């Protein structure tokens, strides 16, 4: 049947009912899950919900995105059911007494995309049995090829006194074939779990593992008041980050360039670079491109 999600047996559709049973309260860590056959951008959908007052814990998953975006508005697209496109709504600035979560200061929000990167590494290692690494701040690499990207966006509160919500989006290439891989403007070749020889490419358990890992790390980070060191997040991120220890070339706004050796990631998630002119500290939001 033309257009049927069952015509490509390598790409079966996800089941909203099964995902909700596994991932939403009372049996799962998330509040609400929406599965859409097609949407422009899951991040845009969750941002709209955040502006409408949706509480923390919404998950939107799409079988196909027509206007998916990465950092710096780079395009992120995939054939239907060939990958995972999911966004979650977080409100870290709001205390949750029953969970022992104090409000996190906005200065700590920069750790959220890095947190998602750690969750991706864990989920892919557990299910796909592949060795992966993170390119700072949050690209998932298999070898030297990009397999996933993460985009975190802030949605301001209705008044200046109210903290921003954070929309955390994750795009993972699962069964893309070589002729379907996107051209990558960052210069990195693209790959998929299937092309990399993954032990499993079933999106249902991959998505479950990913969202559970995000929720687990988010809980640890929230319980620590957004302290990446105390929660163990910084240690886990540095252990997974392939950028640390390598020579890097960083392009900054205005045509500036920084070269040197990446030596670590500080307590705020910024990259530490030892340059010929001395040490530099670089925040993800200030970086146009890193090679």
C-alpha positions, -999 to +999 in steps of 0.1 A: +000+000+000+017+033-011+025+055+019+018+028+044+043+027+073+045-011+069+058-011+034+095-009+046+099-038+069+132-025+082+114+006+095+083-004+114+063+023+131+065+032+167+035+024+190+023+054+210+004+031+234+034+009+242+057+039+246+032+056+270+029+024+291+067+022+294+077+058+297+049+079+314+036+080+349+028+060+369+053+034+355+077+057+337+096+089+344+078+113+320+045+131+324+030+129+289+041+115+255+028+125+221+038+105+189+033+123+156+034+107+122+049+140+108+057+174+121+079+203+112+100+202+143+096+184+176+115+212+193+091+238+179+061+217+190+074+214+226+083+251+226+048+260+217+035+238+245+059+254+269+046+289+260+010+276+266+020+266+302+025+228+297+042+214+328+076+197+328+078+162+315+062+164+280+078+142+253+071+147+216+083+121+192+080+123+154+082+095+128+093+122+103+104+158+106+101+182+077+119+212+093+142+197+119+170+219+131+204+216+147+227+242+162+230+274+143+198+265+124+215+237+105+190+214+088+184+179+104+162+157+082+157+120+079+134+096+059+102+085+077+109+060+105+146+059+098+157+076+130+147+090+163+134+126+166+123+135+201+121+166+223+114+169+260+102+198+281+122+206+312+116+233+338+148+232+359+142+266+374+112+254+393+117+236+426+099+202+431+098+195+468+083+160+465+112+149+444+139+167+464+147+190+435+157+226+444+155+252+417+185+253+394+200+287+386+200+296+350+238+296+349+236+258+351+213+252+321+242+249+297+247+214+311+214+201+297+226+194+261+257+178+275+235+157+298+216+145+267+249+136+251+258+113+280+224+097+278+229+090+241+262+074+247+247+051+273+217+041+253+237+034+221+263+014+240+236-007+258+213-014+228+234-010+197+267-023+213+287+004+195+316+024+208+307+061+205+321+094+217+310+130+220+324+159+201+320+189+224+295+201+230+270+174+220+275+156+186+275+118+189+303+103+169+309+068+157+345+069+145+348+102+129+312+103+116+283+121+131+253+099+141+233+122+163+228+158+173+213+176+202+196+211+203+186+228+235+165+259+233+152+282+261+116+294+262+112+325+283+087+325+311+055+347+308+071+373+331+107+383+336+105+369+372+096+334+360+124+310+349+128+299+313+117+264+302+142+243+283+133+223+252+158+195+247+158+179+213+176+148+201+180+134+166+196+100+160+202+083+127+192+047+131+185+029+097+196+055+072+213+040+042+243+054+025+223+072-002+200+088+024+227+104+046+224+141+049+251+165+036+267+179+068+277+216+067+300+211+097+324+191+076+318+158+095+306+129+074+273+114+086+265+078+095+237+057+111+236+029+136+228+004+109+257+015+087+280+013+117+271-023+123+248-019+153+237-051+171+201-037+173+183-010+153+148-014+167+138+022+175+113+013+203+139-001+228+164+025+217+140+053+224+130+038+257+166+035+268+174+070+257+145+087+274+151+067+306+187+076+306+179+113+301+154+111+330+179+094+352+207+119+346+182+148+349+171+135+383+207+132+396+215+167+383+183+182+398+189+165+432+224+181+432+209+216+425+223+216+389+259+209+402+275+188+374+304+178+395+284+167+426+259+147+404+287+129+385+276+144+352+309+162+345+329+131+351+307+110+328+308+137+301+346+141+301+350+103+300+328+102+268+342+133+252+366+127+223+374+164+220+394+164+253+431+157+246+429+166+209+442+196+189+413+218+180+405+248+158+376+269+170+359+295+149+343+324+168+319+351+157+336+380+138+361+357+121+382+351+151+399+317+155+414+298+185+437+269+181+453+247+207+448+216+227+415+208+244+424+200+280+390+195+297+356+208+305+350+230+335+322+229+361+300+251+338+304+228+307+328+252+289+357+238+269+392+245+282+418+250+255+455+255+260+466+279+233+500+294+224+488+327+240+476+310+272+445+291+284+411+299+270+376+290+282+349+287+255+312+284+260+291+265+234+269+295+227+300+315+216+314+289+192+304+289+155+324+257+147+349+234+162+373+211+142 
